[in-house]
Amino acid sequence: MMRLATTEQIFGPQGVRPPWDLRTALERGVRPAVCFQNPDDVVKDPHLTFRDKREILSSWASDASAVQDEPRLRWLLGTIEPVPLHEVLAALKRLDSMEAGHDKRTH
């Protein structure tokens, strides 16, 4: 089976299946960052929860995703190319603002 994931669908031998949450995708061995070109794609994705977005962006910002000999770059498994760490941190900051605004509207 080809394991290709977007937040909208997972392709398998039976075709397209309905969306799963990030946890289910990870349990099935699907790389969560496939199809995300940059951190903004994660922030803008309407199918991910705030928690899922934070989890992906935090993995991207992690030293484990640092490019060898290029500490200012991060390359998350499943992404096409490395991105500057400052872009990942900026996306996390925007996510914080969005989540804070969401919490104010729900209370």
C-alpha positions in Angstrom: 0.0 0.0 0.0 1.2 3.5 -0.8 1.2 5.6 2.3 0.7 9.2 1.3 -1.1 11.5 3.8 -2.6 14.8 3.6 -4.9 16.0 6.4 -7.8 15.3 4.1 -7.3 11.8 2.9 -5.2 8.7 3.1 -4.8 6.6 0.0 -4.8 2.8 0.2 -5.7 -0.2 -1.9 -9.4 0.5 -1.6 -8.9 4.1 -2.7 -9.4 7.3 -0.7 -10.5 6.8 2.9 -12.1 9.5 5.1 -9.9 11.8 7.1 -8.3 10.5 10.3 -6.8 12.5 13.0 -3.0 13.0 13.3 -2.8 10.4 16.1 -4.3 7.7 13.8 -2.1 8.6 10.9 1.0 8.3 13.1 -0.2 5.0 14.5 -0.5 3.7 10.9 3.1 4.9 10.1 2.1 7.8 7.9 4.4 10.8 7.8 2.3 13.7 9.0 4.3 16.4 7.1 3.8 15.0 3.6 2.4 17.7 1.4 3.3 20.6 3.8 5.6 22.9 1.9 6.2 25.3 4.7 5.0 26.0 8.3 2.2 28.3 7.1 0.6 25.3 5.4 0.3 23.6 8.8 -1.2 26.7 10.4 -3.7 27.2 7.6 -4.9 23.6 7.4 -8.6 23.5 8.3 -8.6 19.8 9.1 -6.0 19.8 11.9 -6.8 20.7 15.5 -4.7 23.3 17.3 -3.0 20.4 19.2 -2.1 18.6 15.9 -0.8 21.8 14.4 1.3 22.5 17.5 2.6 18.9 17.5 3.8 19.1 13.8 5.3 22.6 14.2 7.1 21.6 17.4 8.5 18.6 15.7 9.7 20.8 12.9 11.3 23.3 15.4 13.0 20.5 17.3 16.7 20.0 17.3 16.0 16.5 16.0 14.9 18.2 12.7 18.0 20.4 12.5 20.0 20.2 9.3 23.5 19.0 10.0 26.0 21.9 9.8 23.1 24.3 9.3 21.6 24.9 12.7 19.3 27.7 11.4 17.5 25.2 9.1 14.9 22.5 10.0 13.9 19.6 7.7 10.9 17.6 9.0 10.6 14.1 7.7 8.2 14.1 4.8 8.8 17.7 3.7 10.3 18.5 0.3 13.1 20.8 1.6 14.4 22.4 4.7 13.0 25.7 6.0 14.5 28.4 8.2 13.9 27.9 11.9 12.6 31.4 12.2 9.7 30.5 9.9 8.7 27.6 12.1 8.8 29.7 15.2 6.8 32.5 13.5 4.1 29.9 12.6 4.0 28.7 16.2 3.5 32.3 17.3 0.7 32.8 14.9 -0.9 29.6 16.1 -0.7 30.8 19.7 -2.5 34.0 18.6 -5.2 32.1 16.7 -5.7 29.7 19.6 -6.0 32.6 22.1 -8.6 34.3 19.8 -10.5 31.0 19.5 -10.6 30.5 23.3 -11.9 34.0 23.8 -14.8 33.3 21.4 -15.7 30.0 23.0 -16.0 31.5 26.5 
